[in-house]
Amino acid sequence: FDYRCSEGLLLPIINESTWNPGVRAFIYLMGLLYCFLGVAIIADIFMCSIEKITSKTRKIMLSTSDETEPEVIEVKVWNDTVANLTLMALGSSAPEILLSIIEIVGYGFKAGD
């Protein structure tokens, strides 16, 4: 095959640079939409797991001054603010982390140029 451009990490997969630009644009658009769908599914799973973790409660027994049964109350283990900050930190750093992983794996576990 005679490539018109240098071979990248992911693209070109095959010598699609000689194809009709309309066909290539359609294929790349479908690939991009597929990636967005994957990100949406992963984000949904991540949100469900954060909600499950932050909704965890534990029972605490409060003793009373008289000899009656102690009062049992349920309190949250996680603070909602901590959960939101964790989500924000992971969400904003995820693209950089994934790009670093792709670079390291794609170039034989050697970072940089």
C-alpha positions in Angstrom: 0.0 0.0 0.0 1.2 3.5 -0.8 0.2 5.8 2.1 -0.2 9.5 1.2 0.3 10.5 4.8 2.3 9.1 7.7 0.8 6.2 9.6 -0.7 7.3 12.9 -1.4 5.5 16.1 -5.0 4.7 15.2 -5.7 6.3 11.8 -5.3 5.5 9.0 -6.4 1.9 9.7 -6.2 0.9 6.1 -5.3 3.0 3.1 -8.6 5.0 3.3 -6.8 8.2 2.2 -7.5 7.2 -1.4 -11.2 6.8 -0.9 -13.9 9.3 -1.8 -13.9 12.1 0.8 -17.6 11.8 1.3 -17.3 8.1 2.2 -14.4 8.9 4.6 -16.3 11.7 6.3 -19.4 9.4 6.8 -17.2 6.6 8.3 -15.3 9.1 10.6 -18.6 10.7 11.6 -20.1 7.2 12.5 -16.9 6.4 14.5 -17.1 9.7 16.3 -20.8 9.1 17.2 -19.9 5.6 18.3 -17.2 7.0 20.6 -19.7 9.6 22.0 -22.2 6.8 22.7 -19.5 4.9 24.6 -18.6 7.9 26.7 -22.3 8.5 27.5 -22.7 4.9 28.6 -19.6 5.0 30.8 -20.6 8.3 32.3 -24.1 6.9 33.1 -22.5 3.9 34.8 -20.1 6.2 36.7 -23.0 8.3 37.9 -25.0 5.3 39.1 -22.0 4.0 41.0 -21.4 7.5 42.6 -25.1 7.6 43.6 -24.9 4.1 45.1 -21.7 4.9 47.1 -23.0 8.2 48.4 -26.4 6.8 49.4 -24.8 4.3 51.8 -25.9 4.7 55.3 -25.1 3.1 58.7 -27.1 2.6 61.8 -26.0 4.4 65.0 -27.5 3.6 68.4 -28.2 6.6 70.6 -28.4 5.8 74.3 -31.0 7.5 76.4 -30.8 8.6 80.0 -33.5 6.2 81.1 -33.4 2.4 80.9 -35.4 2.1 77.7 -34.3 0.8 74.3 -31.6 2.9 72.7 -32.8 4.9 69.7 -31.4 3.7 66.3 -30.9 6.3 63.6 -29.4 6.0 60.1 -26.8 8.5 59.0 -25.0 8.9 55.7 -21.5 7.7 55.4 -20.5 10.1 52.7 -21.1 13.8 52.5 -22.8 15.0 49.4 -20.3 17.8 48.8 -17.4 15.3 48.9 -19.2 13.2 46.3 -19.8 16.1 44.0 -16.1 17.3 44.3 -14.9 13.8 43.6 -17.1 13.6 40.5 -15.9 17.0 39.3 -12.2 16.1 39.8 -12.5 12.7 38.0 -14.6 14.2 35.2 -12.3 17.0 34.5 -9.1 14.8 34.6 -10.4 11.8 32.7 -9.5 13.1 29.2 -5.9 13.8 30.1 -5.6 10.4 31.9 -7.0 8.5 28.9 -4.8 10.4 26.4 -1.8 9.5 28.5 -2.8 5.9 28.7 -3.3 5.8 24.9 0.1 7.4 24.3 1.9 5.0 26.7 0.3 1.8 25.3 0.5 2.9 21.7 4.2 3.7 21.8 5.5 0.7 23.6 5.3 2.1 27.1 7.6 4.9 26.3 6.3 8.4 27.0 7.2 11.6 25.1 8.7 12.0 21.6 
